Amino acid sequence: MNRVCRLSFAWLVLFLMPVLLLRAVWPNHRGDSSLRGIAPDLLGNQLDLQWTFEVGKFLKSSPVVAAGKIFLGGPTGIFHAIDAQTGSELWRADAGIGVDAPALVHAGRVYVGSKDGWVFCFDAETGKKTWSYETMGEIVGAPNFTTHPDGGHGLILVGSYDNFVHCLDASSGERVWKFETMNYVNGTPAVWKDQAVVFGGCDAQLYVVSLSDGKLIRQADLGAPIASSVSVDGSLGYVGNMDKTVLAVDLKTGETIWQYEPKNFPYFSSPAVTKECVIIGGRDKGLHAIEKISGNQKWRYSARGRIDGSPVVAGEKVVVGSMDGKLYLIDLKTGEPIAQYEIGASISTTCAVSNGWIFVGCEDGTLYAFSTMSKSP
């Protein structure tokens, strides 16, 4: 490409960036209802900090993106809508005593769970509360959206520390069903083939539950508590437990297909699942790429702190933060580092990826926005 073409392309990117951000979506913290952690975007090779936004110390919630807005809850109980291009606050709403859970955006509404056990539905444009629903325990996982297999109306799925997964009508907030486990439910319930709900809990069980009526279809003992979400791809569910194992489980039979146990460290990260690999962060300070068919290690990248946040795959790159205070861009095929940015504060959240931008919250209470595309020729 000659210099004139490079200049023209660079100015085109700058001109279109506000439009791209407006169209970009990362509606929940794993990208879609199957929770595979795949962004339909491409990332550049650099990390340029564009703006920051103060939310509150010990930020645990992960951002989501829709219609040019970032949605993020904070430890003080304030839920924020932030302009994705400038970082300015558009509105704020009261969300109880605090929010550690990521939100969900769908059809002009924002859904989020709180530390005092409430699920809130806000208008995404104005912040006006549409409805609220009370569970009897803390909510740390994001809600998920799907449609009822019988009637087609929208459903919200959310796990709670009251040991239940709750299925709610998306329009009214009324309960459709709830399913009881034997301990806390930390992660987001995944949707399998629009017919079933898949999730794990602190009782070490993986559950497959009917979407239509909340009745148990199948469960499997995974040997240790599950702190994260199950990623569903085809007929398999992928998840790490709090002992030392990443597992691939056949959702039709409950059989474990393979187990990955490189070191004696737990997994709090939810996996990203591509056509070839399962990518997951560990408390051994490693980002692991596991061959999807065999369960063998393809590569491992060593950070300097544990990786509790969940990796996001965008094109041929993986983005993830670490408790060492760094944000990493990793080559998906080789596991080699492409870029890193030292924020200096622990990152235990999941990034939102949107049209060449990365948004990530840190435990210093700040949301950081990075551009990965060059601004100069």
Phi and psi in degrees as a GROMACS rama.xvg file:
@    title "Ramachandran Plot"
@    xaxis  label "Phi"
@    yaxis  label "Psi"
@TYPE xy
-78.274  173.714  ASN-2
-63.7047  -38.2554  ARG-3
-62.9187  -42.6878  VAL-4
-64.6921  -40.5939  CYS-5
-62.9155  -42.8397  ARG-6
-61.5251  -44.505  LEU-7
-62.9573  -42.5354  SER-8
-64.9993  -42.6446  PHE-9
-61.5166  -45.1386  ALA-10
-67.0689  -32.8426  TRP-11
-63.6868  -42.5984  LEU-12
-60.9902  -44.8816  VAL-13
-62.5948  -40.4339  LEU-14
-66.4179  -39.74  PHE-15
-86.7102  -11.2415  LEU-16
-55.3854  -46.2854  MET-17
-60.0253  -36.6597  PRO-18
-67.8533  -42.0308  VAL-19
-61.5994  -43.3819  LEU-20
-65.2835  -35.5143  LEU-21
-65.1356  -37.3632  LEU-22
-83.4956  -21.4077  ARG-23
-67.6845  145.617  ALA-24
-138.26  137.604  VAL-25
-138.27  78.5964  TRP-26
-73.6834  -22.4287  PRO-27
-139.001  173.091  ASN-28
-72.865  -5.68025  HIS-29
-121.05  9.33141  ARG-30
93.8931  -41.7933  GLY-31
-149.834  179.758  ASP-32
-71.5753  -18.8554  SER-33
-87.7327  -6.52713  SER-34
63.9675  41.1766  LEU-35
-84.2769  -10.357  ARG-36
71.1743  30.4525  GLY-37
-109.907  123.598  ILE-38
-95.2829  134.852  ALA-39
-82.2147  46.954  PRO-40
-137.588  167.503  ASP-41
-112.898  147.652  LEU-42
-116.801  148.699  LEU-43
-79.859  -165.317  GLY-44
-108.227  14.4486  ASN-45
-137.737  167.119  GLN-46
-127.57  97.7614  LEU-47
-106.393  115.515  ASP-48
-68.8141  126.427  LEU-49
-104.06  -42.4439  GLN-50
-161.334  165.383  TRP-51
-132.335  158.326  THR-52
-142.091  127.886  PHE-53
-84.2694  124.949  GLU-54
-111.111  -44.1633  VAL-55
150.908  144.281  GLY-56
-56.0113  148.166  LYS-57
61.4806  42.1827  PHE-58
-61.0919  126.269  LEU-59
-116.245  -21.4216  LYS-60
-75.2671  149.111  SER-61
-102.462  142.569  SER-62
-75.8832  155.109  PRO-63
-129.189  160.623  VAL-64
-131.543  134.244  VAL-65
-161.149  139.222  ALA-66
53.4115  40.7209  ALA-67
76.2283  11.6886  GLY-68
-122.914  144.915  LYS-69
-98.9332  133.929  ILE-70
-116.806  128.244  PHE-71
-156.281  131.447  LEU-72
-96.2434  159.586  GLY-73
-128.703  169.188  GLY-74
-68.485  -14.5551  PRO-75
-87.5142  -4.84219  THR-76
94.3288  4.55567  GLY-77
-94.5576  131.152  ILE-78
-103.744  129.626  PHE-79
-113.474  143.68  HIS-80
-113.809  124.939  ALA-81
-127.108  137.269  ILE-82
-65.3226  124.286  ASP-83
-69.368  -25.6445  ALA-84
-85.2928  -38.5744  GLN-85
-108.546  -21.3993  THR-86
82.2111  9.59668  GLY-87
-85.1191  146.184  SER-88
-76.0534  133.522  GLU-89
-98.1275  -40.6848  LEU-90
-160.417  165.551  TRP-91
-138.954  154.531  ARG-92
-142.139  153.388  ALA-93
-79.6323  127.468  ASP-94
-128.889  42.4647  ALA-95
82.2821  -146.672  GLY-96
-83.4698  -12.4354  ILE-97
165.199  158.5  GLY-98
-130.63  115.513  VAL-99
-104.322  -15.8806  ASP-100
-84.3725  147.08  ALA-101
-69.959  158.846  PRO-102
-94.0391  177.811  ALA-103
-134.496  135.494  LEU-104
-116.37  130.459  VAL-105
-155.523  129.395  HIS-106
51.1466  46.2247  ALA-107
79.5159  9.33515  GLY-108
-125.895  152.536  ARG-109
-120.219  130.674  VAL-110
-118.389  135.995  TYR-111
-153.896  146.432  VAL-112
-102.14  154.742  GLY-113
-118.61  168.175  SER-114
-68.2819  -24.1421  LYS-115
-95.4025  17.2255  ASP-116
90.0014  12.1218  GLY-117
-98.7655  145.695  TRP-118
-105.652  125.395  VAL-119
-111.594  145.433  PHE-120
-120.112  119.721  CYS-121
-115.608  150.401  PHE-122
-70.0273  125.878  ASP-123
-68.3114  -22.6531  ALA-124
-87.3167  -37.1064  GLU-125
-113.9  -21.4504  THR-126
84.6356  2.64022  GLY-127
-68.6154  133.994  LYS-128
-73.0775  127.233  LYS-129
-91.9381  -44.6356  THR-130
-159.744  167.897  TRP-131
-143.133  151.447  SER-132
-138.662  134.226  TYR-133
-101.714  124.794  GLU-134
-96.0996  178.942  THR-135
-108.431  23.4004  MET-136
-159  165.61  GLY-137
-60.0374  145.511  GLU-138
-115.618  119.535  ILE-139
-116.856  -11.833  VAL-140
-100.779  154.148  GLY-141
-71.1859  149.507  ALA-142
-68.4173  160.816  PRO-143
-128.441  153.155  ASN-144
-115.551  140.932  PHE-145
-154.525  -177.167  THR-146
-116.954  149.299  THR-147
-66.804  130.98  HIS-148
-66.0045  -18.5949  PRO-149
-93.4668  -45.3775  ASP-150
-111.116  -14.1521  GLY-151
82.6408  -1.33994  GLY-152
-78.7149  154.406  HIS-153
-70.568  144.581  GLY-154
-128.402  145.141  LEU-155
-112.864  129.721  ILE-156
-114.065  131.955  LEU-157
-150.551  138.508  VAL-158
-95.5467  156.113  GLY-159
-143.404  160.49  SER-160
-76.2681  5.68191  TYR-161
-84.6539  7.40557  ASP-162
78.364  9.06614  ASN-163
-113.857  151.102  PHE-164
-100.688  127.692  VAL-165
-106.272  135.062  HIS-166
-112.322  119.444  CYS-167
-120.734  150.941  LEU-168
-70.0509  124.811  ASP-169
-65.2592  -29.0731  ALA-170
-80.6255  -42.0251  SER-171
-107.037  -21.513  SER-172
82.6166  2.69106  GLY-173
-74.0413  144.129  GLU-174
-72.8867  132.878  ARG-175
-93.6935  -45.6031  VAL-176
-162.458  166.817  TRP-177
-142.769  147.511  LYS-178
-120.379  129.53  PHE-179
-94.9123  133.333  GLU-180
-107.216  -170.475  THR-181
-104.944  7.68831  MET-182
-168.057  -173.107  ASN-183
-58.3593  150.048  TYR-184
-113.439  112.358  VAL-185
-89.7249  -43.2393  ASN-186
-86.0411  -176.954  GLY-187
-88.4065  132.278  THR-188
-66.9523  131.642  PRO-189
-92.4834  154.511  ALA-190
-105.513  129.437  VAL-191
-114.165  112.39  TRP-192
53.7015  30.0561  LYS-193
59.2742  18.4234  ASP-194
-127.246  -20.7761  GLN-195
-141.975  160.734  ALA-196
-115.471  133.642  VAL-197
-123.493  130.174  VAL-198
-161.939  162.167  PHE-199
-121.896  170.94  GLY-200
-148.883  -178.199  GLY-201
-72.6922  -3.10224  CYS-202
-87.2791  7.0745  ASP-203
71.3955  12.2566  ALA-204
-102.97  141.797  GLN-205
-99.4085  128.339  LEU-206
-112.739  139.947  TYR-207
-118.678  116.921  VAL-208
-123.284  141.458  VAL-209
-62.778  129.108  SER-210
-68.2022  -32.1651  LEU-211
-72.6522  -38.5628  SER-212
-133.769  1.11559  ASP-213
75.7165  15.2728  GLY-214
-87.9264  146.324  LYS-215
-66.9068  129.556  LEU-216
-97.6108  -42.9428  ILE-217
-164.584  150.58  ARG-218
-142.779  156.113  GLN-219
-138.957  136.514  ALA-220
-82.7384  120.445  ASP-221
-101.559  7.89756  LEU-222
88.1426  -17.9047  GLY-223
-159.701  157.193  ALA-224
-55.3595  150.855  PRO-225
-114.2  119.345  ILE-226
-98.9456  -4.51667  ALA-227
-125.706  -168.11  SER-228
-98.3078  151.935  SER-229
-87.1632  129.367  VAL-230
-94.5957  127.136  SER-231
-108.103  129.426  VAL-232
-144.251  119.119  ASP-233
64.1434  -129.273  GLY-234
-101.174  12.2148  SER-235
-113.848  147.17  LEU-236
-114.321  137.919  GLY-237
-119.954  132.69  TYR-238
-161.274  151.498  VAL-239
-105.174  151.007  GLY-240
-110.515  178.442  ASN-241
-88.02  10.2396  MET-242
-95.6281  -87.7152  ASP-243
-157.41  18.4074  LYS-244
-126.673  137.428  THR-245
-105.248  133.409  VAL-246
-125.501  147.991  LEU-247
-110.569  122.914  ALA-248
-120.647  131.683  VAL-249
-74.4563  115.085  ASP-250
-73.5993  -17.6047  LEU-251
-78.155  -30.2189  LYS-252
-119.969  -20.1401  THR-253
83.3605  2.60281  GLY-254
-77.1109  138.96  GLU-255
-79.0817  122.396  THR-256
-83.156  -43.9338  ILE-257
-152.774  160.729  TRP-258
-128.518  137.898  GLN-259
-117.626  118.506  TYR-260
-138.775  72.0756  GLU-261
-74.9327  -33.9326  PRO-262
-145.306  165.441  LYS-263
-90.1604  63.443  ASN-264
-133.048  147.961  PHE-265
-80.9386  166.742  PRO-266
-119.672  120.495  TYR-267
-108.706  -7.51123  PHE-268
-82.4049  147.093  SER-269
-92.5673  140.057  SER-270
-77.3666  151.165  PRO-271
-99.9409  138.222  ALA-272
-122.423  118.03  VAL-273
-104.776  -172.352  THR-274
-66.2753  -27.1579  LYS-275
-116.36  -25.584  GLU-276
-134.153  159.753  CYS-277
-114.167  121.49  VAL-278
-109.694  126.614  ILE-279
-148.42  144.72  ILE-280
-92.2523  150.291  GLY-281
-130.503  164.113  GLY-282
-80.0186  4.57122  ARG-283
-85.7745  9.12568  ASP-284
73.857  15.3499  LYS-285
-110.561  147.1  GLY-286
-102.686  118.494  LEU-287
-106.092  132.598  HIS-288
-108.377  118.734  ALA-289
-113.991  131.577  ILE-290
-62.703  129.099  GLU-291
-64.8967  -35.634  LYS-292
-83.5758  -47.4104  ILE-293
-90.439  -26.2799  SER-294
81.4733  8.95343  GLY-295
-86.6127  153.698  ASN-296
-70.4772  130.475  GLN-297
-93.226  -47.3854  LYS-298
-157.06  166.21  TRP-299
-141.837  129.32  ARG-300
-105.93  131.397  TYR-301
-97.9291  117.657  SER-302
-90.6803  -173.707  ALA-303
-109.396  8.8546  ARG-304
-150.016  162.871  GLY-305
-64.2906  154.525  ARG-306
-114.916  97.2058  ILE-307
-94.1497  -26.3063  ASP-308
-70.6045  160.582  GLY-309
-95.8485  132.554  SER-310
-68.989  150.664  PRO-311
-121.255  132.554  VAL-312
-101.413  127.771  VAL-313
-131.967  107.244  ALA-314
64.3621  -122.744  GLY-315
-102.385  22.9478  GLU-316
-128.794  152.332  LYS-317
-118.094  133.72  VAL-318
-118.283  133.91  VAL-319
-158.229  149.482  VAL-320
-105.228  164.644  GLY-321
-134.74  160.709  SER-322
-70.4827  -4.54048  MET-323
-79.4351  0.440828  ASP-324
85.76  12.6289  GLY-325
-114.668  146.222  LYS-326
-101.448  132.025  LEU-327
-119.045  140.063  TYR-328
-109.546  122.39  LEU-329
-122.225  141.222  ILE-330
-70.2079  124.385  ASP-331
-63.5581  -36.5586  LEU-332
-78.3633  -37.64  LYS-333
-109.65  -20.5161  THR-334
79.0204  7.69687  GLY-335
-81.7287  144.644  GLU-336
-71.6349  139.547  PRO-337
-103.005  -44.7423  ILE-338
-157.284  157.309  ALA-339
-149.039  152.848  GLN-340
-132.949  124.272  TYR-341
-88.8173  101.392  GLU-342
-76.6244  -39.1319  ILE-343
97.0738  -3.63262  GLY-344
-123.62  144.315  ALA-345
-57.9912  139.482  SER-346
-116.738  112.431  ILE-347
-116.763  6.22812  SER-348
-100.684  174.061  THR-349
-100.015  138.22  THR-350
-74.1196  152.626  CYS-351
-104.53  133.46  ALA-352
-117.444  130.577  VAL-353
-153.685  106.434  SER-354
48.0127  53.8805  ASN-355
85.6805  -1.07  GLY-356
-110.026  151.402  TRP-357
-126.77  131.608  ILE-358
-119.749  130.048  PHE-359
-146.565  138.308  VAL-360
-99.2145  145.762  GLY-361
-124.467  163.476  CYS-362
-72.8735  -5.53289  GLU-363
-77.6745  0.23337  ASP-364
89.3439  13.6876  GLY-365
-117.101  138.833  THR-366
-94.2836  128.816  LEU-367
-112.412  137.689  TYR-368
-117.646  124.12  ALA-369
-118.57  139.411  PHE-370
-98.1397  137.933  SER-371
-105.696  -0.990933  THR-372
-102.174  143.527  MET-373
-67.0003  138.805  SER-374
-97.1353  -5.72259  LYS-375
-126.613  154.27  SER-376
